[in-house]
Amino acid sequence: MLSRDILINLSTTPQCIGLEEQSSASDERQKLRTALLSSNSEPESDDSAQISLILSTPLSIHLAHGLAYTVGSALGSTPPSVEECLAAFTTPNKVQLTAGARAWSKHAHRSLVHIEETSSGPSMSNPSPFEPSEDSVQSADAMKTRTKQKNHASTIPTGWWGTPSGPVSTINEKALILFWKIIATVTWRNLHWLPHSVLVYEIRVKDGYGMRWSQDQSSDRSKRRDSESSNDNNSSKEIVGEVKGTLSGNVEPPWVFRGFVEPMMENGHERGWRHAP
């Protein structure tokens, strides 16, 4: 039977500020949906075989997973499940700080309003977004204002990411809340390749904030090529059953949490990908 998840994926258009799909993406999505519905409604037909055939191309596999279709999309690859993403996100280090919490601690300042920010862009002279530069404290009034802000820290805007603070357990808990916040509001998902056969899964909310995971396929990809032709049928059937593109019996390399991402912006690298909310 045709999976309801596939139909939902094909009825939803990925959206993200600053990112665009191929011009043919909507048409390709509609064509695939129409073909699947037509095959599923034909009387006395082996709809499973028909659907498997329709979902056997790299593009159809990609679209069936609800992924954005862009110039750099890794067509035919399979994204990780939410469970796999969560497992990678919550992997602890030696001090029990999870991968997600550690990345958050390093990334959170990028959406904070910098004290020295002007119309020409944020100043990078002060490496700590939580402390003002010496030049910014110019009077007794300024010092009083700073003291008042510290006493009422809960009312200070903390940017899109919030501020990681407290013991390790608290930072882990807050990072997990952030994970589910993005998962619950995601509007853009895509797969693309990095050099050396590293597959990257990226998800974003409409405003552009998001997360990335990576899967190192450098040692596994050559084996896939050798077995690909003999396992095409098995691969198609798995897509229909569970929206999965993996080969039967093939052990996938683990997914690793790669970090958080900022909205696309002009001169992003030069500005350190810092955004004011």
C-alpha positions in Angstrom: 0.0 0.0 0.0 1.0 3.6 -0.6 2.4 5.2 2.5 0.5 8.2 3.9 3.8 9.8 4.9 4.9 9.8 1.2 1.8 11.6 0.1 2.1 14.2 2.8 5.8 14.8 1.8 4.8 15.2 -1.8 2.0 17.7 -0.8 4.4 19.9 1.2 6.7 22.5 -0.4 9.9 23.1 1.6 10.3 26.7 2.6 13.3 28.7 4.1 14.2 32.3 3.8 17.3 32.7 1.7 17.1 29.2 0.1 15.4 28.1 -3.1 14.6 24.9 -4.8 15.1 24.0 -8.4 12.5 25.7 -10.6 11.2 22.3 -11.6 10.8 21.0 -8.0 7.1 21.7 -7.6 6.2 20.1 -10.9 8.4 17.0 -10.2 6.7 16.6 -6.8 3.2 16.9 -8.4 4.1 14.4 -11.2 5.3 11.9 -8.7 2.3 12.3 -6.5 -0.1 11.9 -9.4 1.7 8.8 -10.7 1.6 7.2 -7.2 -2.1 7.9 -6.7 -2.9 6.6 -10.2 -1.0 3.3 -9.6 -2.6 2.9 -6.2 -6.2 3.2 -7.6 -5.9 0.8 -10.5 -8.1 -2.3 -10.0 -6.6 -5.7 -10.1 -3.1 -4.4 -10.3 -0.1 -5.2 -8.2 0.1 -1.7 -6.7 3.1 -2.5 -4.6 5.2 -3.5 -7.6 4.0 -0.4 -9.5 4.8 1.9 -6.6 8.2 0.3 -6.2 9.0 0.9 -9.8 7.9 4.6 -9.6 10.0 5.1 -6.5 13.2 3.5 -7.9 14.8 6.7 -9.3 17.2 8.9 -7.3 14.9 11.9 -7.7 11.7 10.1 -6.6 13.5 8.7 -3.6 14.6 12.2 -2.6 11.2 13.8 -3.0 9.4 10.9 -1.3 11.4 11.7 1.8 10.1 15.3 1.8 13.5 16.8 1.0 14.1 20.0 -0.7 15.3 19.6 -4.3 18.3 21.9 -4.9 21.3 22.1 -7.2 23.5 20.4 -4.6 21.0 17.8 -3.4 22.3 14.3 -2.8 19.7 12.5 -4.8 18.9 8.9 -3.9 20.4 9.1 -0.4 18.4 8.5 2.7 18.1 11.0 5.6 18.3 9.8 9.2 15.2 9.3 11.3 14.3 11.6 14.2 15.5 8.9 16.5 18.9 8.7 14.8 19.2 12.5 15.0 18.3 12.5 18.7 20.8 9.7 19.5 23.6 11.7 17.8 22.5 14.9 19.5 22.5 13.4 23.0 25.8 11.5 22.7 27.8 12.6 25.8 31.5 13.5 26.0 33.9 12.7 29.0 32.2 15.3 31.2 28.7 14.2 30.2 28.0 17.3 28.1 26.0 16.1 25.1 27.1 16.8 21.5 24.1 19.1 21.1 24.8 21.0 24.3 28.5 21.4 23.5 27.7 22.8 20.0 25.1 25.1 21.5 27.6 26.5 24.0 29.9 27.4 21.1 27.2 28.7 18.8 24.6 30.6 20.9 26.3 34.0 20.7 25.8 34.2 17.0 22.2 35.5 17.3 22.9 37.9 20.2 22.7 41.7 19.6 26.3 42.9 20.0 26.8 46.0 22.1 29.0 47.7 19.5 26.8 46.7 16.5 26.2 49.6 14.1 24.4 50.0 10.8 27.5 48.8 9.0 27.3 45.4 10.8 28.4 43.8 14.1 31.8 44.5 15.5 34.0 41.5 16.1 36.6 43.3 18.3 35.2 41.8 21.5 35.2 38.0 21.4 32.8 37.6 24.3 29.1 38.6 23.5 28.3 38.5 27.2 30.7 41.2 28.3 31.0 44.8 26.9 34.3 46.2 25.7 36.1 48.8 27.8 35.2 51.6 25.4 31.5 50.9 25.9 31.6 51.8 29.6 32.1 55.6 29.5 30.1 57.0 32.4 28.6 56.3 35.8 25.2 56.1 34.1 26.4 53.4 31.8 27.7 51.4 34.8 24.4 51.7 36.5 22.6 50.6 33.4 24.9 47.5 33.2 24.3 46.6 36.8 20.5 46.9 36.4 20.7 44.6 33.3 22.6 42.0 35.3 20.1 42.1 38.1 17.3 41.6 35.6 19.0 39.1 33.3 15.8 37.2 32.7 14.4 40.2 30.8 17.4 40.7 28.5 16.9 39.3 25.0 19.0 36.2 24.5 18.8 35.9 20.8 17.2 33.1 18.8 19.3 30.4 20.5 19.0 31.4 24.1 21.9 31.5 26.5 23.6 28.2 27.8 24.2 28.6 31.5 24.2 26.5 34.7 25.5 23.0 35.5 26.1 20.4 32.8 22.7 18.7 33.4 20.9 22.0 33.0 22.7 22.9 29.8 21.9 19.4 28.4 18.2 19.8 29.2 18.0 23.2 27.6 19.8 22.0 24.5 17.3 19.1 24.2 14.4 21.6 24.4 16.1 23.5 21.6 16.4 20.3 19.6 12.6 19.6 19.8 11.9 23.3 19.1 13.6 23.0 15.7 12.2 19.5 15.0 8.6 20.7 15.7 8.8 23.7 13.4 11.1 22.5 10.6 10.2 23.7 7.1 13.3 22.8 5.1 15.2 19.5 5.0 17.9 18.5 2.5 20.8 16.2 1.9 24.1 17.2 0.2 27.6 15.9 -0.2 30.8 17.3 1.3 34.3 16.3 0.0 35.5 12.7 0.8 32.1 11.1 0.6 30.6 12.8 3.7 26.8 13.0 3.5 25.2 15.9 5.3 21.6 16.2 6.5 20.4 19.7 7.2 17.1 20.9 8.6 16.0 24.5 9.1 13.0 26.4 10.3 11.4 29.0 8.0 13.7 31.9 9.4 16.8 29.8 8.5 18.0 28.6 11.9 18.6 24.9 12.0 20.9 21.8 12.7 23.2 19.5 10.7 24.3 15.9 10.9 26.9 14.1 8.9 27.5 10.5 7.9 31.0 9.4 6.7 30.5 7.1 3.8 34.1 7.1 2.5 34.7 3.5 3.5 31.3 2.2 2.7 30.5 3.8 -0.7 32.7 1.6 -2.8 31.0 -1.5 -1.3 27.6 0.1 -2.2 28.5 0.4 -5.8 29.4 -3.2 -6.1 26.1 -4.4 -4.6 23.9 -1.7 -6.0 22.7 -3.5 -9.1 21.8 -6.7 -7.4 19.9 -5.0 -4.6 17.8 -2.4 -6.6 14.6 -4.4 -6.1 15.1 -4.7 -2.3 15.9 -1.0 -2.0 12.6 0.0 -3.8 10.5 -2.2 -1.6 12.0 -0.7 1.6 11.2 2.8 0.4 7.5 1.9 0.0 7.3 0.1 3.4 9.1 2.6 5.6 10.3 5.5 3.4 13.8 4.0 3.7 16.3 3.8 0.9 18.9 1.6 2.5 19.9 -1.7 1.0 18.6 -4.9 2.7 21.1 -6.1 5.3 23.5 -3.2 4.7 24.9 -1.6 7.9 24.9 2.2 7.6 27.7 4.3 9.1 26.5 6.2 12.1 25.2 9.8 11.9 27.1 12.4 13.9 25.7 15.7 15.1 27.6 18.4 13.2 26.2 21.5 14.8 23.8 24.4 14.4 23.3 26.6 11.4 22.5 30.3 10.9 20.2 31.8 8.3 21.8 32.5 5.0 23.2 36.0 4.8 25.5 38.2 2.7 29.1 38.1 3.7 28.3 35.4 6.3 31.8 34.1 6.8 33.3 37.6 7.2 30.6 38.5 9.8 31.0 35.3 11.7 27.4 34.3 10.9 26.2 36.6 13.7 22.5 37.6 13.5 20.4 39.9 15.6 17.0 38.4 16.3 
